[in-house]
């Protein structure tokens, strides 16, 4: 479970703990991941915490090594870590491009590659190993001033589709989740125009993931798009 210290990631981690899953959780800041682990421990499941910068490929390997040492399988992988940096493309630094590409997109690919043996153990047993990849509605339609972020999230959508085709025979399902504005710090820049109380809740995202845990091996949900209705009931970001 990546990006698990707050917001959507913490909500999904809490849901998985409620469902009885032991967890390896990771986030970049040690103090934040320790606070999250203390909160999750209240559910009585085992919590393995690893502070790591997932924009670094070696750190991804370290997280999976820690999980492999503690647990011998991986039933649910949640790739939630990500960041968005705003700005017009003419003023965008290469550093900020590379950071988003590495964390939002490349880390997803690396987690699949490095955990494939563990996912296959679960898939062989119950044909329902599950990978959740967090994208965004910006991964369905490009957003001005979020061009690089949008590109990475489009990439997550396409990569998830490819993984579903590639790994289905191993009993591994892949689903990409594309929420609109969720009440997290990542959406703070929007809160003058869209009040936090009118945004999607992190728990809404977690509940959508919960439903996937209880599907039969014969049912695949390849994509979930979460949006809010406007005053006319029309779906909106």
Buried (B, 14 or more C-beta within 10 A) or exposed (E): BBBBBBBBBBBBBBBBBBBEBBBBBBBBEEEBBBBBBEBBBEBEBEBBBBBBBBBBBEBBBBBBEBBBEBBEBBBBBBBBBBBBBBEEEEEBEEEBBEBBBBBBBBBBBBBBEBBBEBBBBBBEEEBBBBBBBBBBBBBBEEBEBBBBBBBBBBBBBEBBBEBBEEBBEBBBBBBBBBBBBBBBEBBEEBBEEBEBEEBBBBBBBBBBBBEBBEBEEEEBBEBBBBBBEEEEEEEBB
